[in-house]
Amino acid sequence: MGLTLTNEQIDQTYAGLIKMNDNVGITGVLKPLSDGLGSNLPFEVSTTGVNFTGTVTGIDAVQTIVAGTNVTVDATDPANPIVSAAGGGGGGATPPMTVDMLPSIKSSTSTRKSYRNGETVIGYTFTNTALAGTAMWKVMPMTEADTISTIYYNIQTAGTTDTTIGIYELTTDADGEIVMGTLLKNCGTVSAATGGDKFLDLTASPFVMPAGATYGAVGIMIGNTTPATSINIATWSGGGLNSAWSNGTENVGSATVYRAIQRRYNSWTGSLPTDASAGAYASTTSGALMLMVANN
């Protein structure tokens, strides 16, 4: 506690008084405070603000900002530093996104508005879909650093040809709809000369979901290396639950919405395109690609 001025003489104590340094009252302009002997204190005051001109201690506040990895700090104005980050917004990895979380996926023009929801649903039966002159693809939810080490699918009707599989980034076209973009991994070929389950082993060089993906998913495309040779691949049938809801909660307007949607890439030439974003896409009401992946 400081000393009281009670019963003290002004001429003996004025040195300890705090005043405006110009002995004029406070105004709208910042002016230093001083003691009775004219020594300025390390702060200024006005009717609208306070400015500290010396070092401030004892206050739990940020004093400096130190740049870290991929971060720069512009402290030209120390009171308003500008912090910039490279390589993303620092908000963590893009979470995995199922097809009902994505923008509409590219389909044929006549049915584009109806197809939004997931292709594969537990309990569906399977059917055969011809793989000739076109490729099929599906969306696979993934997040940063997720891996794919094995891809499973089934050949129902064999043929003298191979199947080839590629994993693609997802992007949007001029219509704002999801299409496959850049080829991220060519997974190689598997003979389709015999039917049955096929296991594409990637354990020696698994696919790793890259950082900074716009969408938390990839597109996986499977095609026939000899487009003129027809083979049948197992797909999900839309008949397991009567194919559709009518006026249900997951409908688009009053349209019929199918749950098992066959998504086709119609620009197939027998090999994986390095960029599939400009290709022709289409869909039908059932027969989604029956394809599973493993990460071990």
N, C-alpha and C positions, 0 to 999 in steps of 0.2 A: 504494500500500500504506500502511495506517495505521501509527501508531507502536505499538510493543510496550509492554506493561506489565511486561515482565521487569525485575526488580531495581528497580522503581519503588515508592515509598512510597504507601500507600493514601491518607493524608491530603493527598497532593499530586496525586492523579490521580482521586479519586472523582467529580469533576465530569464526567468524560467517560464514566462508566458509565451504562448503560441499565437501568432498573428499572421495576417497577410504581409508579405515581405515589403510591399510598397506603402504599408500603413493605410491603404484604402480598402473599403469593404469588398466582399466577394462579388464577382461579376460573372458574366457568361463566358469569360475568357479564362483559360487555365493560368494560374499564377502560383508561384511557390509559397509555401508557408515558411516562416522563420521564427526564431526565438526572439526574446526582447532585445538581444544584442545585435540582431540582424543576420545571424547565421542561418542559412537556408536548410530546411529539412529535405529529405530525398523523395518528396512527392509534391504534386501540384493539385490544386482544387479549383473548381468553378461551380456555378449553380447547376451544372448538368453532368459533371463527371469528376473522376479522380484519375491522376496519372502518376504512377510510381517511376521515379527517375533513378532509383538505386536498386540494389539487389533485394529481392523479397525472399524471406525465409520463414519457416514455421507454418507454411500453408501447404496442405496436401493437394498439389496440383501438378499438371504436366509442365516441366520446366523446359525440356528439349525433346525432340523427336529424332530418333536414330534410324537411318535407313537400313533395311534388312535385305535379304535375298530377293532380287527382282523388284525392289522397292526404291524409289528415289524421293527425296524431300527437297522442295524448293522453299527455303526459309528467307527469301528476299524480304518478305514482310513477316517478321518473327511472330507477330500476333495472329497471323492467318497463314500458317504454312500450308503448302500444297503437297499432298502425298499422292504419288502415282505408282501403280503396280503393273508389271508386265506379265504376260502369260496367263491371263484370266483374271476374274474378279475376286479371287481369293475366297469364294464361297463354298469351296469343297467340290467333290466330284459330282458330275451330273448323275442323279439317281436313275435306276433302271425304270424304263417307261414301257408299259404295255400298250397295245395298239389303241385302246380306248382313251389313253392319255395323250396320244399324239394328234397332230392335225389329221384331217382326212387323208387316207392312203389312196394313191392314184388307182383309178379303176376305169372301166370303159365309160364313155361320156353318158350313155343312157342310164347308167346305174350308179354314177359317181356319188350321188347324195345319200344313197342308202347304205353304203358300206363303210362302217366306222369301227365296229367292235371286233373282239378277238376271234381268230380263226379256229383255235383248237380248244375243245371243251371235253372234260372227262365224261365218258359215257357214250360218246359218239361211236358209231360203227365206221368201218372203212370201206372205201370203194376203189376202183381202178381209174386212173386218169392217164390218157395218152400223152407221152412226152415226145413229140415229133414236130420239128419246125418251130418250136417255141420253148421257152424255159419257164420254170415256176420259181416263185420266191416267197419268203415269209419274213415277218418281223420277229426278232429275238431280243427281248429286253436284256440289257447289260449295263453295268456301271464301270467306271474307270478301274482298270487293273483286273477286272474279271477275265477269266480265261476260258477257251474252248479247246479241249484236247481230243475229243472224239465226237464224230457226227454219225448219227444213226438214221437210216431210212430203209425202205423196203421196195424191191423190184417185184412187181406182180407178174408181168409178162416180159420175159427176157428178149434180147435181140443182139445182133452182132455189132455192137458199138460199146462205147464207154459213157459213163456219166462223169461230169465235172462239176465241182462245187466251188463257189467263191463267196467271200464275206465282204460286204460293202458298207460304207458309211451311209447314213440316211441324210437326205437333204430335201429341199422343196423346189418345185418347179415354178413356172410363171403363174400357175393357178393357185399357188400356195399349198399344194398337196404333196404328201410324202412320196418320194421316189428314191431309188438307189442312186448313189453318187459314185465316188471314187472306190475302186477295188482296193480293199485293205489287205486281203490275203487270198491268194490262189491256193486252194486246199488240195489241188491235184485231181487225179482221175481214178475211177474204180470201174472195173469191167462190169458190163450189164449182160454178159453172155449167159449168165445163170441167174435165176430168180432167188428170192428170199431176202433175209435181212442183210444189210450192208453196213459195215463199220469202217468209217474213214478215220484212221489213226493219225492224230496230230501231236502225239505226246513228245516226239522228238523236237518239234517246233510249234508249240501251241499258239493259237491266236490270243493276243492280249488286247483288251479294249483300251484304245489310246486315251490320253488325257485331253480335256478340252472339247469333247464331242458336244455338238449342239443338242442332240437327242440321246437319251439313255437307252439306245437300242441300235441294232445293226440289221441289215437285210442279208439273208442267206439265199443264194440263188443256185439252183441245180438245173443243168441242161444236158442235152444229148450231143456228144461230139460228132455224130453223124446224123444231122437233122432229118435226112430222108428215111432213116430207119426208125420205125415206131417201136417204142417200148411202153409198158404201163408201169406207173409208179403208184404206190399206195397213198391214198389221200383220205382226209376225214370226210365222211359223208354228212350231208345236211339232213339226212332222214332220221337220225337218232332221236331228235326232239321235234319232229314234223317240220324241220328246216327253218321255221321262222316264228316270230311273234307278230301278232297283228294288233295294232293300237296298244302296245304294251309300254312299260316304263322306259325301255331302252330303244324305242322307235325314234325315227326322225320324222317328225310330223305324223301324218297318217299313213306313211309308206310302210311297206313290209321290209323288215330288217333281218337279214340272214346271219346266222352265227358262224357258219363254216364257209368262208369265202375263198374261192380259188383265185389266186393272184398270178397273172401271167406277164411275162416279159416277151413281147412279140417281135422284138428286133434281134432275136437270137440267130447267130450264124454258125454255131458249132463251137465257139470258143468264148471265154469270159471277156466281156468288154472292160477296158481299163476305166471307163466312165460310162455309167448306165443312165445318167440323168436325162439324156436326150432321147432315150429309147421310147418305143410305143408300149403302153401298159394297157391291160384289160383285166376283166374279172368275170366270173360266173357265179351262180348262186350257191354252189356247193363244191366240195372237193379240195379243201385247203391242204397244202403240202404237209404230209405227215412226216415230220422231221424233228428229231430230238438231239440235244447236245449234252455232253458231260464235261466237267472241268477237272477231272482227276484221271 
